[in-house]
Amino acid sequence: MIKYFVFFCCIFTLLTRAQIQEDAWVYFRDKPHATAFLEAPQRMLSPKALDRRQRQNILITIDDVPVYPVYVTAVTNGDVQVLSRSKWLNALHVQGTQQQINALADLSFVREIIFANRSLTGTGRMQEPEVLNPVAAPKDFAAIQRNAVQPLQNQQLELPFLHQLNYTGSGVDIAIMDAGFPGVDTQSPFASLHQNNQIGSTYDFVSRSPFVYHKSNHGTMVLSTMGVTVPNQFVGSAPEAKYHLFITEDYMRETPLEESLWVEALEKADSLGVSIVNTSLGYTTFDRSDYNYQYADLNGSTTFSSKGAIHAKATGMMLVNSAGNWGSAGWYYIGTPSDSPGVLTVAAVNSSGVRSNFSSYGPAADGRLKPEVAALGSQAQVYNENGMFTAVNGTSFSAPILAGAIGCLWQAFPNKTVDELLDIVKRSSHQYQTPDVSLGYGIPNFRTAYNASLNTAIYQVSKATVFPNPFADDVIFKWHNNETEGIVKVFNNLGQIVQESRVIENQLLHLAALKPGIYIYELQLSDAVYTGKIIKK
């Protein structure tokens, strides 16, 4: 009897397994209809998207051509369901039994099938905690706001400098990929976005609907860090940018489909002419544990979203992604798509510029530096779905704060390429010469970035010498050109100027007024801008 029971259980297990719905990506070999699209790129991309490509000398390629519809029809003629498609990767996200999906390999135009369950030859994923313990705004914040409308998160980046020059993100399109935007259509802090026609487009890729003002409040708070303007109280990091609101995250479930929807939304953003994409989400684990990623998978080229991010950057878009909130948790590392070389990954710091304990660590699994930069993520100021002002914790907020700041810089220098802009932002950061796996190059300084962008010479960091370093009261600057004088600006860890002086080469510069700590200097000469770190004992 026991033998029969064991045999029955085995058969039942096999039959059950055969009926399990699996997720997989089906990749095609070609695009037979490509020529017609390449000869008429306006069929694929808006005038604004074509202009962005032209400004950065980016060619239209076969990657821009949609998936061949005949192939899609052939796949759906069976029992397999198509849930998403990607033109860049020439792939479909499908769902069906293992047997049904494997049968697609018999189609001559199918190049490869990758299952979300890696043991079946596939992939997997993880969701960043939305917000770590939302807290009340700090008691002294009301006083700060009465004195200056610029919140601390902007001040830390020296962003008010750009705003004062009227670089506020105007003319820059920013897409937000998130889990929902309730209250954005009804609450007063967001009213100016509608009044000024700053909502460019909306789409819920999960529900396949243009309505996005529902579901999780995460996207609402993310948007507020960039786009909200409340007179005499608050200004976002890019208050005059145009925003495209996309829901790609199913906040009720954790499935690999969300990665595919994210890539699909990136393609939509590209076609609309978006310049910057912010994502405050990350993936490593799923509702089904057999879909989970391992750290080794976060090498920038394994996950579907990291592959999509590489293509997105190649179109001339800047992708900004939160590092993740697992720094003090079991996972510890960043998620995907933050591992992608196509993404600028942002860590979180507190008001003193010290890493937030929850901020995830790098590097990527292949050893590349991650995260690359940092911004305020502890006690970041936001507005929620009820229109209430509060402070929250998470790299979910350091990323959009920085994304908005980059939008302002791009407005100032619209002909910069993505790589040029990335280089400038990284070089302006407070630990550019000594990057690490917790904050990367550190906190960017947008005053420094702007001044460096104005300079026609190469922005340099290594051809000026400061000694002694660490110092007690005085330092001596030495540089390598024929000038004898320059201007030195010294910044604290909030990016604020604490001293500005004329300096003469090889003569003492008195810095006794500075408190002990780490500072960034910016030495301005006629042919270059030099920057570095000095330490007051």
Stockholm file with secondary structure:
# STOCKHOLM 1.0

chainA/1-537         MIKYFVFFCCIFTLLTRAQIQEDAWVYFRDKPHATAFLEAPQRMLSPKALDRRQRQNILITIDDVPVYPVYVTAVTNGDVQVLSRSKWLNALHVQGTQQQINALADLSFVREIIFANRSLTGTGRMQEPEVLNPVAAPKDFAAIQRNAVQPLQNQQLELPFLHQLNYTGSGVDIAIMDAGFPGVDTQSPFASLHQNNQIGSTYDFVSRSPFVYHKSNHGTMVLSTMGVTVPNQFVGSAPEAKYHLFITEDYMRETPLEESLWVEALEKADSLGVSIVNTSLGYTTFDRSDYNYQYADLNGSTTFSSKGAIHAKATGMMLVNSAGNWGSAGWYYIGTPSDSPGVLTVAAVNSSGVRSNFSSYGPAADGRLKPEVAALGSQAQVYNENGMFTAVNGTSFSAPILAGAIGCLWQAFPNKTVDELLDIVKRSSHQYQTPDVSLGYGIPNFRTAYNASLNTAIYQVSKATVFPNPFADDVIFKWHNNETEGIVKVFNNLGQIVQESRVIENQLLHLAALKPGIYIYELQLSDAVYTGKIIKK
#=GR chainA/1-537 SS CHHHHHHHHHHHHHHHHHHCCEEEEEEESCCTTHHHHHTCGGGTSCHHHHHHHHHTTCCCCGGGSCCCHHHHHHHHTSSCEEEEEETTTTEEEEEECHHHHHGGGGSTTEEEEEESSGGGTBCCCCCCCSCEEEECCCTTHHHHHHHCSSCHHHHTTTTHHHHHTTCSSTTCEEEEEESBCTTTTTSGGGHHHHHTTCEEEEEETTTTBSCCSSBCSHHHHHHHHHHCEETTTEECSSTTCEEEEEECCCTTCCCTHHHHHHHHHHHHHHHHTCCEEEECCCBSCCSSGGGCCCGGGTTTTSSHHHHHHHHHHHTTCEEEEECCSCTTSSSCBCCBSTTSTTEEEEEEECTTSCBCTTCCBCCCTTSCCCCCEEEECSSEEEECTTSCEEEEESHHHHHHHHHHHHHHHHHHSTTCCHHHHHHHHHHTSTTTTSCBTTTBTCCCCHHHHHHHHHCSSCCBSSSEEEESSSBSSEEEEEESSSCCEEEEEEECTTSCEEEEEEEETTSEEECTTSCSEEEEEEEECSSCEEEEEEEEC
#=GC SS_cons         CHHHHHHHHHHHHHHHHHHCCEEEEEEESCCTTHHHHHTCGGGTSCHHHHHHHHHTTCCCCGGGSCCCHHHHHHHHTSSCEEEEEETTTTEEEEEECHHHHHGGGGSTTEEEEEESSGGGTBCCCCCCCSCEEEECCCTTHHHHHHHCSSCHHHHTTTTHHHHHTTCSSTTCEEEEEESBCTTTTTSGGGHHHHHTTCEEEEEETTTTBSCCSSBCSHHHHHHHHHHCEETTTEECSSTTCEEEEEECCCTTCCCTHHHHHHHHHHHHHHHHTCCEEEECCCBSCCSSGGGCCCGGGTTTTSSHHHHHHHHHHHTTCEEEEECCSCTTSSSCBCCBSTTSTTEEEEEEECTTSCBCTTCCBCCCTTSCCCCCEEEECSSEEEECTTSCEEEEESHHHHHHHHHHHHHHHHHHSTTCCHHHHHHHHHHTSTTTTSCBTTTBTCCCCHHHHHHHHHCSSCCBSSSEEEESSSBSSEEEEEESSSCCEEEEEEECTTSCEEEEEEEETTSEEECTTSCSEEEEEEEECSSCEEEEEEEEC
//
